[in-house]
Amino acid sequence: MNIVFLCLGGNIGNREVNLSSAIAKITQLCGKILAQSSIYQTEAWGSSSQLKYLNQVIQIQTAYSPEQLLKTLLLIEKSLGRERISNQNADRTIDIDILFFNDEIIETNSLQIPHPRLHLRNFVLQPLKSINEDFFHPKLKKTIKELTLQCTDSLKVTLF
């Protein structure tokens, strides 16, 4: 079995319902939830949107390969109203990112694990730190606690 950290977020529609619906579908289709952070609210990252995001990190156990998991997560996003457009940081109902897959480093055209920008984003680091601050980033060779202390992201992240 594989241990995976996922970051969920969205800023359109009923954000709380979208998060809980995503978690229910992940449980149904992907695997067992081992841990989940509280929900955090933040301003949009990399966008001028005025709609605030809700974000949450969960840890799951899955039998899926990274590619199988990605495919399933994209289907879950679509089923919850996610529309992918050219603007990478556009408003969305739900976004599910694979942060870590065990301690693997994967770099293909369709998949980069660990997530290449997680260490730059407080909205990822704060909830991740709350469930496993000692997890070791296999590429950056630092703990989540260390990455959080070094992060220069100035967007305010607050418990929802």
GIUR-V429143 format. One record per residue. N is the residue number from 1. RES is the residue in one small letter. SS is DSSP state (2 for helix, 1 for strand, 0 for the rest). NEAR is the number of other ideal C-beta (glycine too) atoms within 8 Angstrom. Layout:
BEGIN
{{N | RES | SS | NEAR} {N | RES | SS | NEAR}}
END
This chain:
BEGIN
{{1 | m | 0 | 6} {2 | n | 1 | 9} {3 | i | 1 | 10} {4 | v | 1 | 15} {5 | f | 1 | 13} {6 | l | 1 | 14} {7 | c | 1 | 17} {8 | l | 1 | 14} {9 | g | 1 | 12} {10 | g | 1 | 14} {11 | n | 0 | 12} {12 | i | 0 | 9} {13 | g | 0 | 8} {14 | n | 0 | 5} {15 | r | 2 | 11} {16 | e | 2 | 9} {17 | v | 2 | 8} {18 | n | 2 | 15} {19 | l | 2 | 15} {20 | s | 2 | 8} {21 | s | 2 | 10} {22 | a | 2 | 14} {23 | i | 2 | 13} {24 | a | 2 | 8} {25 | k | 2 | 11} {26 | i | 2 | 16} {27 | t | 2 | 10} {28 | q | 2 | 6} {29 | l | 2 | 8} {30 | c | 0 | 11} {31 | g | 1 | 12} {32 | k | 1 | 7} {33 | i | 1 | 11} {34 | l | 1 | 7} {35 | a | 1 | 8} {36 | q | 1 | 9} {37 | s | 0 | 12} {38 | s | 0 | 8} {39 | i | 0 | 11} {40 | y | 1 | 15} {41 | q | 1 | 11} {42 | t | 1 | 14} {43 | e | 0 | 7} {44 | a | 0 | 14} {45 | w | 0 | 11} {46 | g | 0 | 5} {47 | s | 0 | 9} {48 | s | 0 | 4} {49 | s | 0 | 8} {50 | q | 0 | 5} {51 | l | 0 | 8} {52 | k | 0 | 9} {53 | y | 1 | 14} {54 | l | 1 | 15} {55 | n | 1 | 15} {56 | q | 1 | 15} {57 | v | 1 | 16} {58 | i | 1 | 13} {59 | q | 1 | 14} {60 | i | 1 | 13} {61 | q | 1 | 10} {62 | t | 1 | 11} {63 | a | 0 | 5} {64 | y | 0 | 10} {65 | s | 0 | 5} {66 | p | 2 | 12} {67 | e | 2 | 8} {68 | q | 2 | 8} {69 | l | 2 | 14} {70 | l | 2 | 11} {71 | k | 2 | 8} {72 | t | 2 | 11} {73 | l | 2 | 13} {74 | l | 2 | 8} {75 | l | 2 | 9} {76 | i | 2 | 14} {77 | e | 2 | 13} {78 | k | 2 | 8} {79 | s | 2 | 7} {80 | l | 0 | 12} {81 | g | 0 | 10} {82 | r | 0 | 10} {83 | e | 0 | 5} {84 | r | 0 | 3} {85 | i | 0 | 5} {86 | s | 0 | 3} {87 | n | 0 | 6} {88 | q | 0 | 5} {89 | n | 0 | 7} {90 | a | 0 | 8} {91 | d | 0 | 8} {92 | r | 0 | 10} {93 | t | 0 | 10} {94 | i | 0 | 16} {95 | d | 1 | 10} {96 | i | 1 | 12} {97 | d | 1 | 9} {98 | i | 1 | 15} {99 | l | 1 | 14} {100 | f | 1 | 14} {101 | f | 1 | 10} {102 | n | 0 | 7} {103 | d | 0 | 5} {104 | e | 0 | 8} {105 | i | 0 | 7} {106 | i | 1 | 9} {107 | e | 1 | 5} {108 | t | 0 | 6} {109 | n | 0 | 3} {110 | s | 0 | 5} {111 | l | 0 | 11} {112 | q | 1 | 8} {113 | i | 1 | 12} {114 | p | 0 | 12} {115 | h | 0 | 12} {116 | p | 0 | 5} {117 | r | 0 | 6} {118 | l | 2 | 14} {119 | h | 2 | 10} {120 | l | 2 | 7} {121 | r | 0 | 11} {122 | n | 2 | 11} {123 | f | 2 | 16} {124 | v | 2 | 14} {125 | l | 2 | 15} {126 | q | 2 | 11} {127 | p | 2 | 15} {128 | l | 2 | 16} {129 | k | 2 | 11} {130 | s | 2 | 9} {131 | i | 2 | 10} {132 | n | 2 | 10} {133 | e | 0 | 9} {134 | d | 0 | 7} {135 | f | 0 | 10} {136 | f | 1 | 8} {137 | h | 1 | 13} {138 | p | 0 | 10} {139 | k | 0 | 6} {140 | l | 0 | 8} {141 | k | 0 | 6} {142 | k | 1 | 8} {143 | t | 1 | 10} {144 | i | 2 | 13} {145 | k | 2 | 9} {146 | e | 2 | 8} {147 | l | 2 | 14} {148 | t | 2 | 12} {149 | l | 2 | 6} {150 | q | 2 | 8} {151 | c | 0 | 11} {152 | t | 0 | 5} {153 | d | 0 | 10} {154 | s | 0 | 4} {155 | l | 0 | 9} {156 | k | 0 | 6} {157 | v | 1 | 10} {158 | t | 1 | 7} {159 | l | 1 | 6} {160 | f | 0 | 8}}
END
